[in-house]
Amino acid sequence: MRNSRRFCQENRPTLLGRTRRGNLTLKLGPVDGRPRPRPKAIPGTRTYRLPWALLLKKAFAVDVLACPDFFGPSQGLQLQPELDVIQGFGDSFRVIAKLEPTFVPSESNATAGVSLYGAWMLAPFMETTITPDIAKRRRLDVRLGVSWYPTTVSGTAGWSNLFQLEGEATVRESIPWQILATLRSRVEAQWHLDEPTSFVWRLRARLQLEREFDFSDRNQTSLTPFVNAEVVWTTFQDMWAQFRIQAGLQLGVQWFGKGQVIEVNGSVVTYLQPSRSYSPVIGVVWYQYF
């Protein structure tokens, strides 16, 4: 185990594809230290080699199996309950208010979150769906908003006070197998009001795939699994600083108002800079539509 950890530390690839020794060529050996026998060819058939696929597979295996600290230390599990209240004004505009606190039990830390957005929905392109979220029937929607995230319980993580202005554009396209593809681009201007104060720009890009399954047209009930991946650029490091993978389920119902969506999700946020670490996140969201 010590030899494999030493091998990992000397040859682990960085974000630029170089090793810590500065070599441009990634040197990889068998994960278990033993050579693997070449598969025997079957008479009458041809063997197709996939060198890049094998290289990526071996690189992933070396990092995950031989390097338990590949993703860095954990920053602790985050719990993120959320309440979104959406008030529509006609078919093309709505106001969105959010309560989105975050709890980190391992650090006894809690942060409040309050947001307010105005959203314009443009270019209808889909037939009526079961979900009460009519934005999914639009090819484009644009949001402008403001958010505030003050620390309420510092714990061992300390205090923070973040004020943020946001602008985002979301485009949607229907692809085969009735899958809805969504690309969201968001620009954030962040002011850290606690000492020492600072200001940064962030660019976030998220690609999501989802598929709605109708349970009952009469009762307006549907289930939508989804998966997405997001990258975050920040001017604080002038590079990509975060990567997030998320998956979850949304239950659409019609109990009161214009409907509700209840979402359960799980994700892993990988912090790439200034040092590699990660945080698992569990979220529960209630979307209320009026």
N, C-alpha and C positions, 0 to 999 in steps of 0.2 A: 504493500500500500504506500509506503514511503517513497519507493522508486517511482511509482506511477504519479504521485503528487508532485515529485520533483520534475518529472517529464512534463507534466501539465504546466507548471510554473514557467519552465524554460521555453515551451513551444506553443502556449495558448495563443490563438490568433486574436488580434485586436480588431476594432471596428474598421480599420483600413486594410485588413488582410495581411498585416505583417506580424512576425513573431517578436517576442521580447528580445531575441538575439539580433533582430534587424533583418532576418532572412526574408526574401520575397517569396520563396517556395515553402509551402507548408509541409513539414515532415511528419508523417504519421506512421505508426507501427501497429501491429496487432494489439487489440485491447487487452487480451489476456496474456500477452507475451509469447504466444505460440503461433507458428505459421498456420494459415488456413489452407487446407487442400483445395486444389482447383477442381470444380465440378467436372465429372466425366461427360464427354460429349455423347449424345445419343445418335446412333447411326441413322443416316437419312435426314438429319435435321441440321440447322445452322444455329450457331451461337451468336447472339447479339450482345455486345459489351456496352455498358453505360458507364464510362470512366467518371464523369462528373457526378452522376448519382451515387456511385460507390464512394467517391471522395467525400461528398457531403455526409453520407451515412456514417463513414468512419470518423469524420470530424465530429459529428454529433455524438457518436458513441464514446469517443475519447473524452470529450468535455463533460458529458453527463455521468459516465460510469467511473472514469479515472479521476475526475475533478469534482468532488461534491460541492465545492465552493464556486462553481462556474458562474452562478447567478448572484454571487455575493451573499452577504448576510441578510436575513429577513428583518424588515423594519416593523414587523408586527402586523397582526390581522386588523383590518379596518372594517368597521360596520357602518353602513351608510343607508339609513332609512330616509325616505324622501316623500314629500307630498307636493304634487303639482295640481294647481287649479287653473283650468283653461276656460276663459270666457270668450265666446265667439261673437263677432259683430258682422253679420252677413256671411257670405261664402268665401271671403277673401282676406279677412283680417281678424285677429284675435289677440287678447292680452293673456300672458302666462305669468303666474306668480308661483314661486317655489320656496319651500322650506327643505333644506338639505344639510342636516348636521352630519358630522363624522365623529365616530368614537374609536379610539385605539386602546383596548383594555390593557394590553401589556405595558403601556406607558401612562395609564390612568389619565389620558388626555381626551378632551372633547372640544370640538369646534362647531360653532353655529354657522348656518349658511342661509342667506336670504337673497332671492333674485327676482327681478321683474323684467319682462320682455314684451316687446311689440313684434308681432309676426305677420308677414304678408305672404299669402299663398297664391301662386300663379300657375297657369297652364295646366288645366285639368287633362288627365290622360288615361285614367283607369276607370273601370266600371265601379259601381257602388260596392264597397267592401263592408264586412260585418263590423269591423272595429270602429269605435266612435271617433278615432283620430282621422279627421278628414284630410289632414296634411298628406297622408299616404296616398291620396287620390290625385295629388298635384305633382307635376313634374319638377317644380321649383318652389321653394319657400325661403324667405329671407327673414332674419331676426336681428334686432338690435336690443341690447339690454344692459343692465347694471347688476352687479353682485357684490355682496359684502360677506366676508368670512372672518369673524373675530373668534379668538380662543375664549372659551368659557371656563374650562378647567385645564390648567397648565400641565399638571402631573410632572413627569420627568422630561417631557419634550419641550417645555418652555412656552412662552407666549408668542402669539402672532396676531396680526391685524391686517387683513388684505382687502383692498378695494379694487374692483375690476370693471372695466368697460368691455363689452363684447359685441362683435358683429360676425354673423355667419350666413353662409349660403348652402343649401342642401338640394342636390339634384337626385332624381329618382328615375329608374328605368326598369321595366318589366323584362325579365329574361326567361328562357325556357324553363319548363316545369313549374310555372306560376310562382317563380321566385322574384321577389322585389329587391333590387340592388340599390343601395343608397350611398352616395358619397357626400360627406359633410366637411366643409372647410370653414375653420373658425379662426379669427384673429382676436387676441386678448391684449389689452393694455392693463398692466397690473402695477398698483402702487402698494408697496409694503410700508404701512404707516408706523409700525413699531420700530424702535431703535435697534440697529441703524437703518434709517429709511432707504428705500431704493425704488427704482422703476425699471420694469422689463417689458418687452414685447414677447408674445408667444404665438406661434402658429401651430394649429392642430388640424390634422387630416385623418378622417375616419372612414373606412369602407365597411359597410354592413350588408349582410345577406339575411333575408327572412322569408318565411312562407306561412301564410295564414290558412288554417284549417277551420272550416265552418262546422259548428256543432248543431246550431239551430238558427234558421233564418227568422222564425217567428219570435224567439226569445232573444235574438241578437247576441248569441254566444259564440265565441271563437277562441281558438288557441293558436298562438304564433310563436314558434321557436325562432331564435335569431342568434347570429354570431357576428362579431365585428373585431377589427384590429385598428389601432390608432397609434400614430406617431406624433411627437411633440417637439417642435423646435423652439429654442429660447435664446434671446439675445444675451442672457446672463453668461452662457458658455459659448455662444455663437455656433451651436451645433445641435444635432438631435440629442435630446436629453432624456426622453422617456419613450417607452413602448408599452402598449397595453393590449391584451387579448381578453375578450369578454364573450360570454355565452349566457343565454337565459331564455325564459318563457314569459309570454304575456297572455293573460286571460282577459278577453273583452266581454263585458256583460252590460246589461241595460237594467239597472235597478232604480235609478232616479236621475233627474236632470237629463242630459243628452248621452249619458253612459259613463262607464268606468273601465279603466284598464288597470289590472293588478299585475305587476312585474316582479319576478324573482330572478336575480342575476348573480353570477360569480365571475371574477376576473383576477388577473395577475398584472400588476403594474411593475415593470422593470425600469429602474432608474439607471440610466447609462452613464450619467455624469453628475457630479465630479468623480464619483466612484460607483462601481456597480453594486446594486442592492435591489431588493424587490419587496413588494407588499401584496399579500393576498387580500381580496376585497369581496365582501358579501353585501349585496344590496337588495332592498325591498322598496318598491315604488308604487304609490297609489296615484293614478291620473284621474282627476275628476273633471268632466266636461259639462259645461253649461252653454 
